[in-house]
């Protein structure tokens, strides 16, 4: 039965049966063939995987290790951009639904590289020597861009990936989609003009970053991003540019000149668009730290206030006690200086002085009386009366003058002899 002949009614078959039939038809109708083309995106490990392209079309190739072992001993190994001739069979890989060539032999078609690869390497060398790839010339990416311009095909899977990633990470981020062709002759001029126009209007449109992107493809399909005009516009732009062209293994000139290279459109969006969940976690973390710090400051402040209150209470208490003692001393001093208190004090001093004076006078009088009595006794003991009492007499003239010597008496003079119990009048008859 021919797979391509119509069946009425068609009989349903499984996917596995269909894949087997496709493989059988390809193997039978195409068979073993030689194909010439340019090596693109090679992965040479145990087995070799690469694609073969001629600028218009591309086909994936696989060469098993059992076949590659006969290539390298000849001192040659294919690399990106080499023109080669391969021999193999076209098959259909049922597991992934993929049509590819299973290569049995590979050899260089010419000693020269493909034209595009030569142009690529020449421009790469020139711009590297000019310093266009240096990290010192890279502009820093904004942490929180106000708006991002995306230069790509508006109908591509790349723009959908950027939009979806941006919406998941930060739904409020504004995106400006700039539609340009991303392959063909018109692509490079359109991309160059778009970069220049967006960069010139970046300030007025609040654009803080630009993404230039497209999905994977062959060297020919990605070639517009290797053109000098695109590299010059990217290098001259004042707005930071993130370039994500093709797959991770594809490295275009614009990606090396740009301020940052992303492996995929999704990664480009992830690089520029903040993750709202991470920001919320950051806000929660800082809020928690702020709350903890504020509480600690309040607790420390409350402790200090309480300590200061205790200190203030102690100082006030000591001050009050000191003032109370001072007031009491003043009151006591004032009480001592009041008139009735002064009078009482002076009365007390007067009474004390009067008593002392009386006692002193009494003692003085008593002493004097005792002395007088002593003197009186002594006087009495030696006085005339006492002498008269002992038998002596006192002679006086008529005038009462004491006659102490006979020489003072005159004959015929009347004298008086004073005795202890009386007196005797007599006349002097003779004085000798």
Order of alpha helices (4+ residues) and beta strands (2+ residues): alpha-beta-beta-beta-alpha-beta-beta-alpha-beta-alpha-beta-alpha-beta-alpha-beta-alpha-beta-alpha-alpha-alpha-alpha-beta-beta-beta
